[in-house]
Amino acid sequence: MRRRLRPQPGRRVSDPDLAGRAGPTSSESASGKKLYTITELGRAYLDENRAQVDGILARLDMFARVQAKNALPERVHQAMHTLKHALLLNKSNWSEAEAERVSAVLEQAANAIVDGH
């Protein structure tokens, strides 16, 4: 008869049966930290459940975008919206020179934001 383990949260389980089992991850200690690596079994599981994994990652990405947008002051959010519309209004008249000019303006603005002036 095989016994099932039901550990309490925060409780360490010491069971010789678990030591030899290959799971979806492996771990090793380095510099006092535990490093986890996905195993072939874990990769196979992810591949078999790719649609579900992709759905979860998409929801996490959407959540991160909402959080980032909510962190912006309203004036900055509106300015970004205005910039997007300005770029979309010129969608058919993009010469190489105009694309270069607009790219330079946007890069200059981005650098000024990052540099704080």
KAVENFEN-V535516 format. One record per residue. RES is the residue in one letter. PHI is phi as a letter, one per 30 degrees, with the letter a starting at -180 (* if undefined). NEAR is the number of other C-alpha atoms within 8 Angstrom. Layout:
RES:PHI:NEAR, RES:PHI:NEAR
//
This chain:
M:*:2, R:c:3, R:c:4, R:c:4, L:c:4, R:b:4, P:d:7, Q:d:5, P:e:4, G:i:4, R:c:6, R:d:5, V:c:5, S:c:5, D:b:6, P:d:6, D:d:6, L:d:7, A:d:6, G:c:6, R:d:6, A:d:7, G:c:8, P:d:11, T:b:11, S:b:10, S:b:8, E:b:7, S:c:8, A:b:7, S:h:4, G:i:5, K:c:6, K:c:8, L:c:8, Y:c:8, T:b:7, I:d:10, T:c:10, E:d:7, L:d:11, G:d:11, R:d:10, A:d:8, Y:d:9, L:d:9, D:d:7, E:d:6, N:c:8, R:e:8, A:d:6, Q:d:7, V:d:9, D:d:8, G:d:8, I:d:8, L:d:8, A:d:8, R:d:8, L:d:8, D:d:8, M:d:8, F:d:8, A:d:8, R:d:8, V:d:8, Q:d:8, A:d:8, K:d:8, N:d:7, A:d:6, L:d:8, P:d:7, E:e:6, R:d:6, V:d:8, H:e:10, Q:d:8, A:d:8, M:d:8, H:d:8, T:d:8, L:d:8, K:e:8, H:d:8, A:d:8, L:d:8, L:d:7, L:d:6, N:c:8, K:d:7, S:c:4, N:c:5, W:c:9, S:d:6, E:d:6, A:d:7, E:d:8, A:d:9, E:d:8, R:d:8, V:d:8, S:d:8, A:d:8, V:d:8, L:d:8, E:d:8, Q:d:8, A:d:8, A:d:8, N:d:8, A:d:9, I:d:8, V:d:7, D:d:6, G:i:5, H:b:5
//
